[in-house]
Amino acid sequence: MKLPLEITPAEAKRRMDADEAIALIDVREPGEYRICSLRGSELIPMRSIPARLQDLDLMADSKLLLVYCHHGARSMNVVNWLRGQGVENCQSIAGGIDRWSAEIDPSVPRY
């Protein structure tokens, strides 16, 4: 069964709280990452994703890659691109870190 392209913040949080094997990938820019980020996430700016394809492919063998950005557009592009390269075990967090802040953790700054 193919994973949906997107996952809601609530579902992502539920899976994280259940200690499922997840890697959080932040595809925003370093300046955005300095404003706020999700605990445990790895910053890989969108432009750097192609150079990290092999690493991400290996990571996806053992973990679900949950990709996020500010509002969800860049992360959706990254997930579509990764799937086009054969990396199926990845999803975009719908609405990005902004929706995460609004629905899950208001201590995460919004910008």
Beta strands, then each sheet from edge to edge (+ up, - down):
strand 1: 6-7
strand 2: 22-26
strand 3: 42-43
strand 4: 64-68
strand 5: 90-93
sheet 1: 1+ 5+ 4+ 2+ 3+
end
